[in-house]
Amino acid sequence: MTVLATSREPLRCSAETTWRVPGLGRTESAELFAARAKSARPSFELTDENAADVDAVCTRLDGLPLAIELAAARVAAFSPVQIAARLGDSLDMLSSGNRTALTRQQTLRAAITWSHDLLTGEERVLLRRLAIFAGSCSLDAVEDVCVGGAIERHGIADLVARLVDKSIVTVDDADAGRYRLLDTIRQFGADRLDEAGERDAVEARMLDWALRFAAAHDPDTATGARERSLARLELDHDNVRAALDAGLRHDAQGALRLASTFWRFWLDRNYFTEGVRRLRAALDAAPEATELRMRTLLAAAALELRSGEPTSFVARARQAEELARRSSRAPFAADVVHRAGLLYVAGLDMASFETACEDALELVAEGHAPVRASILHAWSIVPYYVGDYGEARRRLAAALETLAEVPADEPPFFEGATYGFVVLPEGPQGALRPILEETIMLFHRFARAQAEAYALCNLATLERSDGRRDAARTALEDALDRFRALADDAGEALALTGLGNWARSFGEPEAAIAWLEQARELRRRRGDRRAVGMTETDLALALAHSGERERARTLFAHVRDRFRAADDAPGHGGALVTWALAEERAGNLQRAAELARGGAEVWERGLRGHLPGWGWLDAADIYAACGELERAHASVVRAQRLFRRAGDRRGVALCAAHGAAKPALRSGKDRPA
């Protein structure tokens, strides 16, 4: 005999085979909604205009047929967009059903209450505590957060399994051991949690768990740098958000610590806007002048820089520097001062950065090799950017010598920065062109072995900019070998990107494409979205140099859109200026001029410093080649003003010598470019 039975949990009979019935798919959900909505309002039709709202409703309800039917019944009084907007409390929204249905099926709340009332006492306690998780969660997290009182840690795994059997908890990923509550059940559990008066205690445990979780993936520690996984962090991102919200309500210092530990995830995944908002909230809630606040100010400034908020990120960097100068710990103060100085390159001028580095070196004098090495390395950026390659080489050599004094087991101390921005003779007939090839401020810190390899990558960029082909390649190959020996995928990708750019600069586009594609694959596997975008910008230029112009244009458009969607002003402007070079070499001067001007405008809106000046100087060259001398003149004047403000004497000199500096026009006014 064969029996087909439906139940919320297995019958546990011999030879029983269990099928779990999932929620409906998107198409089936929409069809059910449309059918039930038509019953409630005969004129209802599923159209292109309301399809997205219907899909949002069905997705929020996890494809549950009863929930969808109850939502569709509301079409008699509300439009789909109004229903979607009110599903924040879906248990109240879906409060009426078919009068002929069983009582427990007339409302979603009644259906869940009926199932809840059949649970044991311990199962009910666990259910309401699980509602604290905003996304899927691991068993370890459940044990940390839901333990206490009637719930003992050793019994939690069995309770979770029982709730899974009873279709209360969903297995989100069996292999990864991830569990979650459907959104409607989570809302029900949250109500029960409030009624039991347990929310504050459970939220406190949630914050403690999130702090341990973030610390385990903190790249500022040796263990965190080794074990960090962006994919793992992404899985619990919603839960960290919930913990931060709880911390802001009950434990401001805990929220500040969590935000300052977790922020590089927002950086690496391009969540700049969210990261800025959350760091600002944590800083506002915890105004005390602590070292933790100084670190968090620099974190907020970093994300504001990426978001193109120059006034704000400079103000935060200045506040961090001012607080640090009052610190009794000289190494800490020197570290904060030179990190603030790095932000001044993009937000103020070269002199401010130079002064910050000099002051930081005075704070540590001859001791504290880790901090001194980081300062010396950052200090080399100033002469490199103004074209004084000899001085830059001397400072970089001093940084490498100091790194040799640092103990091999020193925790990450070296502030990651690449030269990133190059001015090379890659335009028509060898004209100088600006190219943002790499993220300049990585906002990650490294231990000694990695630091040496990063310094070698910068040495290679310097040598290439100075026309020293063999020296540049030797430094890159040395760095690549070191990164591979360390099993450092991020560093390996940086060195491969450097080799790709080296090959493009010296007329080997096919080799450039091969190296850049390897780097892109490594960066994709890591999940660092901005790094992928930077490599793809370089790859698009290499493709254009090789003659694959349409493929290059498609890739340029892709990275431009991705940087723009992330509100990443430096990346967005860099993609446009680099694309301009590709179009200029192809002879499409009008298009190149539009792109160069667009990139300059994006940079000028989102940055200070010298980058916007280079964008406008690039536009001036192309306008002049188009015969648009008035636009060329206005662009040169604008570039020169920006270079002067930034203290870039090389840029000022190039503007003064530019053919469009004195317009062959009736008016010499600085008209808008």
N, C-alpha and C positions, 0 to 999 in steps of 0.2 A: 504494500500500500504506500502511496506517495501523498504527502500532505504539504500543501503550499500555505504557509502562514505568514502574516505580517505581525511584527512586534517591535517594541522599542529596544529589546535586548534579546540575545540568543535564548532559545528554549532549553539548551543544554541536554538534548536527547542524543542517544547514540546514533551515529551515522548522519547527524545533522550537518547540513551544508548551509553556511550563512553568506548572504549577499548584502552588503551595505548599500542602501539606496542613496546615491549622491543627490545634491540639488540639481535642478534643471540647468541645461546649458543656456547660453545667451539667446539663441534663436527660439528654443522651446519656451523659455521664460517670457519672452516678448509676445509669443503667440498666445500663451495662457493669459497674460495680462490683457491683451487686446480682446480676447473672447469674453473674459469676465467683465471688462469695462463696457463692452457693447451691451451686455445684459443690464448693467446699471444705467447706461445712457446710450440708447440705440443709435444716436448720431455719431458716436465715437468712432474714429478711424485712426489706425496707426499710419503716420505720415513721416516724411523726411523731417518736418519741423519738430515733431514731438518724439521721434525715435530715440534720440540721445537721452532725453529725460526718462523715458520708459526704461531704457537700458540701465540708467543710473539707479532707478528704483529697484529693479530686479537684482542688480549686482549688490546693492546695499543689503538686500534681504537674502543674500546667499543662495538665490534660486529656490527657496523654499516654497512649494506650491501653496500651502495654506496662507503664508504671509503675502504672497503675490496676489492671491484671490482677495484677501482682505484689503490690500492696497488698491486693487483695481475697482473694488466696490466704491471707493472714495471718489471715483471719477464723476459721480453724480453731483458732487459739491465742489470738487477741486480739479484743477488742471494737472497733468503729469508733472509740470515744473514745480507747482505748489506742493504736491505730494513729496517730491524729491527733497525740497527744501525743509520739509517738516519731519523727515525721518530721523532727525537727531534723537527723538524720543519715539521710536516706532511703536512701542507697546501702547502708548496713548493714541497715536495716530490710527492704529489698526484696532480700534476698540469695538467694532461692531461687525457682525457677520450674518450669515444666513439663519433666519429664525427657525428653520426646520432642522438645522444641524444639531448634533449633540452639544450639550452645554459647553463641554471642554473645547469644542471646535468653533464656537461662536466668536471668540476673540483670540488673538495670539497670546495675550497675557493669560487667559484661562487655560489654553492648551499647555503653556509652559508651567503654569501653576500645578495643573493636574500631574504632569510628569515629575515636577519638583517634590510634590507631596508624597510620592512613592519612594523617594530616596531615604536612606538611613540618615541618622543625625550627623555622622561624620561626613557623609557624602554631601549633605547640604552645606556644611561648613566649608568644605573644600570648594564647592561650586561658587559660593559667594566670594571667596578669597581669590579664586582664579579670575574673577571679573576685573581685578586690578590690572591685568595684562592687557595692553592695547593691541597687541598682535599675537602671532604665534609665540610659543615659549618652549624652552627645553625643560626636561624633567629636573635637572639641577636647579634651574631658576625656580621652579615650582616648589622644590624642597626648601630653598632658602626663604622664599617669600611667604609661603602658605603655612609654614610650621607654627605651632604654638597652641596652648590650651588643649583642646580635645584632639588636636592633630599632632601626632608624633612623626618625626622625620622618617623613621624606618617604615612607617605604614603608608606614606604618601604614594609610592609607586603602585601599590595595590589599589588604593582609592582612585587614582587616575585611570587604571585599567578598568575598574568597575564603571566609572563614568563614561568611558569609551564604549563599553559593552551596552550601556543604557542609552547610547546615542545623545548624550549630553555634551561630551567633549569630542571634538573631531581630531583625528590624526592628520595633521597637515603634511608631514613628511615622515614616513615610517623609518626610512634609512637614517635620517638625521635625528630622529626622536623628537619631533616638534609637534606640539599640541596647540589647539586653540578652541575658543568658544565662538559659535556663530554670533553675529552682532546682536541679534535679538535676545539671545540667551545671556550675553554679556550685560546688556542693559537690565535684564531681570535680576541677574546676580548682583549688579551694582546697587540696585534698590534694596536687596536683602542685606548687603554689606552695611549700608547706611542704617537700616533698621536695627541691625545687631550692634551698632556703635563701634564697629571694628575698623572703620576706614583709616583713621589716623595711624593706628598701630601697623596695619598692613602696608600703608603707604611708606611708613618709616622703614620697614623691612625692604620694600621695593627700592627705595633710594640706596640703602646699604648694599643691596645686590648690584644695582647699576654702577655704584662706585667701584666695587670689586671687579665687575665685568669690564668697565672702561680701563681700569688700571692694568688688567691683564693684557690689554691691547694697546697700551700707551707706548708710542715709539720713543718717548724720552727715557725709557728704561731698557736695559739690555734684553730682558726677557720679553717685554712687550714688542720691541723692535723685531725680535726674532719670530715671535708667534703671531704677530698681528695679521688679521685677515679681514679685508674689506667686505668680503662676502658674508662672513660670520657677523660682522658688525651690522651689516644691512638687515640681516634676519631679525635682529633685536632693536632696530632703530625706533620702531614705534614704542617699544617698552621703555627705552631710554627717554624718549619724549615724555612719556607718562611720569617717569621718575623725576624728571626735571620740573614738570608742573607741580608735582607733589612737594618737591623740595622748596620751590618758591613760596608755597603756602606755609610750610612748617619749619624749614631748615635752610635759611638763605646761604649760609656758608657751605653746607653740603651741596646745594645746587650750583654754587660758584665752582666748587672743586670738580663736580661732575662735568660742567660745561668746559672748564679749562683742560680737563683730561680728554674729553671726547671730541674737541673742536676740529682736530685734523681729519676726522671722518667727513665732516661737512666740507672741508677744504678739498679733499681728494675726490669726493663724489659730486663736486660742483653744486652743493646745497648752500651757496653763498648767502642768499637772502635769508633763508631759515637760520643759518648759523649766526648771522649778524643779529637777527631779532632775538635769538635765545641768549647770546652772550650779553647783549645790552640789558636784557631783563635780569640776568644774574648779577651783573655789575650794579644795576640800580638797587637791587634788593640787598646787596652786601657792600656798603660804601667804605668800610674800614680800610685804612691804608696798610694792607698786609702784602707780603711777598706774593701770595696767591693772587691778590688783586692786580699786581703789576704784570704777572704772567698773563692774566686774563685780558688785561688792557691790550697787550701786544697781540693776543689771539684775535680779539675783535678788530684791531687795526688791520691785521692781515686779511681778514675776510672783507672788510670795508674797502681795502685796496683792490681786491679782485672784483668787487662790485662796482668800482668806479665812484667812490665817495671820498675824494681827496681831502676836503676840509675836515671831515670826521676822522679819517685814519691818521692824519697828521696830529690832530688834537689829542687823540688817545696815545699816540706814540710820545708826544711831549709830556703828557701826564705821567706815563709810566717812567720816563726818564727823570722827571722832577722828583717823583717818589723814591726812585732808586738812589739818587744822589744823597738822600738823607739816610740811607741804610748804613748800618755799622759793618756790614759784610761786604768788603771791597770786591771780592770776586763776583758775587752776585750782582752788585751795582754795575761793575764793568760789563758784565754779560748783558744786562738789560739796556745799558746806554748804547752799546754798539748795535744791538738788535733794533733799537729805536732808530739809530742812525741809518740802518739799511732802508727803513721805510722813508727816510727823508730823500733818498735818491729819486723815488717816484713821486714824492709829495712836496719837496722843497727845492733844494739845490745841492750842488756838489760840496760847497763850503760847509754846509750844516753837517753833512755826512762825514766830511774830513775831520771837522772839529770833534764830532761825537767819538770817532775812532781814536783820535789823539788823546782825548780826555779819558777814554776807557783804558788805553794803554798806561796812562799815568796812574790810574787807580790800582792796577795790578803790578806796576813796576817790573821787576825782573822775575817775580815769582808766578805761580799759578799758570803753568804751561798750557793746560787745556784752554783756558779763557784767552790767553795771549795768542795762541795759534788761531783761534776763531777770529779774533779781532784783526790780526795781520792779514789773514786771508780776505776778509771783507774789505779791508783798507786798500787792497790792490785794485779794487773795482774802479776807484776814482781815476787814477792815471790811465787805466785801460780805456775808460769811456772818453777821455779827452785826447786819446791818441798818443800818450806818453808811454810807449810800450816798454822802454828800458826801465823806467821806474816801477811799472806794474810787475815786470819780471823780477825785479829785486825784492819787492814786497812779497810776491808769491814764493820766492825762494826762501825768504825768512820764515814764512808760514810753514813750509815743508820742513825746514830745519827744526822749528819749535815742535812740530808734530812728532818728530822723532824722540822728543823728551817725554812725551805723554805715555803713561803706563798703558799697556795693551788692553787691560781689563777696565779701563776708565769707562763709566757709563756714558751714553751719548751726550756730547758737549759741543759739538762743532756745528754752528749755524749754517745750514745748507744754502748756498747761493751760487748760481752759475753766471758767467759773463753774459750768456744768453743772447744778447743783442750785438749784432755785427754790422759794420759798415765796410762793404767789399766792392771791388771793381767788377760787378756782375751785370751792370747795365749795358746798353748798346755802346759799342766801342770802348768798353772798359770803364764806363761812367760809374762813380760811386753810388751804391744803393744801400739803404738801411733794411735789415732783415731781422725780425724777432724770431730766432730759431728755437729758443728753449725758454722755459719758465726761469725767470731770473731769481726771484726769491722763492725758494722751495718751501720755506716755513717748516722744515723738518731738521732734526738734529742727528748727528752721526758720531759713532765711535771712531777711534783712531784709524783703523785699517780702511774703513770706508772714506774717512775724511781725506786721507792721502790720495785715494783714487779720484775723489771729486776735485781735489786741487789739480791733479794731472789733467783732468778734462778741461779745466779752465786754462791751464798752460797751453793745451792744444789749440783752444780758441784764440788765445793771444798770438801763438806762433802762426796760425793760419791768417789772422788779420794782418800780420807783419810780413806775409808772403813767404814764410819758411815752411815749405811743403813737407819735407822729410821730418823735420823736428815735430811738426804737428801730428803726423801719423804715428811717429814713435811714441809720443805721449799718450795718444788714444789707445794704441795697442797695449801699452803697459797698464793703463787704467782698466781696459777690458779684461785682461788676464787677472788682475787683482779682484775685480768684481766677481768674476766667475769662480775664483778660488774661494770667495766668501759666500757663494751661492746667493748673491744679491741680485735678484731679477731687476729691481728698479735701477740699480747702478749699471747693470749690464745694458739695459735699454738706453740709458743716457749715453754710454760710450758708443753703442751702435748707432744712435742718432747722430752723435758727433762724427763718426766715420762716414755716415751717409752725407752729411753736410760738407765734410772735407772732400769727398769724391765729387760732389756737384760743383764745388768751387774750383776744382782743378780739372774740370772737363771730362769727368767719368760718370755721366748720368745713369748708365745701366748699373754700375756698381753701387751708386748712391741709392737707387730704387731697391736693390736687393737688401742692403743693410737697413734701410728705413722700414721696409716691410717686416724684417725680423724684429726690429725695435717695437713696431706697432703691435705685433702679436704678443710680445712680452707684456706690454703695457695694458693690452686688452685683458690678458689673463689676470693681471693684478687688479683690474677694475678702477684704475686711476684715470678718470675721464678727461681731466684737463691735460694730463701727460699724453694721452692718446691724441687729443686735438692738436697739441703742439707738433707731434711727430707727423700727423697727417698733413698739417700745413707745409712742413718741410718736404714731405713726399709729393704733394701736389706740385711744388716748385720743381722738384727733380723730374717729375713726369713731363712738365711743360718744357724743361730743358732738353728732354729726350725726344721731343716731337709729339708726345701723346697729349695734345692740347685739350681735346674734348674730355678725356678722362680726368685731366688736371682740373678743368673748369668745374666738372661735377663734384670733385672732391673739395675744391675750394669753397663752393657753395654750401656743401655739407658742413664743413668745419665753421664757416662763418655763421650759419644758422644755429649751430650747437653752442658756440660761444655767446651769441646774442641771446639765445634762450636762457643761458645760465647767468645773464647780466655780467659777463666777464669782459670788462672794458679792455684790459691789456691784450687778451687773446683775440677779441673781436677786431680791434684795430690792427693787430699784427697780421691777422689773416687777410685783411683788405689791402694793406700795404704790400704784402708778399704777392698777392694776386696781381696787384698793379705791375709788379716787376715782370711777371709772366706775360701779361698782355702787352707790355711795352716791348719786350723782346720779340713778340709775335707781330709787332707793327701796328697793333690796335691802340693808337695813342690816345684817342678820345676816351675810350673805355678805361685805359690805364690811368688817365688823369682823374676821372671820376672816382676810381677806386682809391687812388693815393689820397685824394682830398677827403674822401669818406673816412679812411683810416686815420688821417690826421685829426679830423673832427672828433672821432670817437676817443682817441687818445687825449685830446685837449679837454674834452668834457670829463673824462674819468681819471686823469692823471695830471700831475705837474711834472717837474723835472724836464729832462732833455728829449724824451721820446717824441712828444708832440712836435717839437722843432724839427726833428729829422723827417717826420711825416710831411710837414709843410715844405721842407727843402726838396724832398722827393717830388712833390706835386709841382713845385716851381720848375724843376728840370723838364718835366713832361709837358707842362703848359708851354714852356719856351719852345720845345720841339714841335708842338702843334701850331706855333706861330701866335699863340694867345699871350702876347707880351704883357698886357695889363694884369691878367690873372697871375702870370709868372712873377711879376714885380710884387704884387700884393702878397703872394705866398712867401717870397723871400723876406719881405719886411716882417711878416708875421713870424716866420721861423727865427729871424735874428732876435726879435724881441723875446721869444721864448728861450732861446739859447742864452741870452744875457741873463735872464732871470734865473736860469738853472746853473749858470756858471760854467757852461760848456764852451771853452775858448776855441776849441777846434771848430765847432759848429759856427761860432760867431765869425771866425776867419773865412770859412767857406762861403758864408752868406755875403761878406764884404767883397769877395772876389767873384761872386756870381755875375754872369752876364746880364741878368735881369735886375740887378740891384739898383741900377740907374735906368729907369724906363725910357724907351725911345717913343714917348707919348707926350701929348700936350700937358697932361696933369701928372704931377709926381706924388699925388696924395695916396695914402695907404687905403685903397679901396678894398671892400670885402672880396676875398678870393672866391 
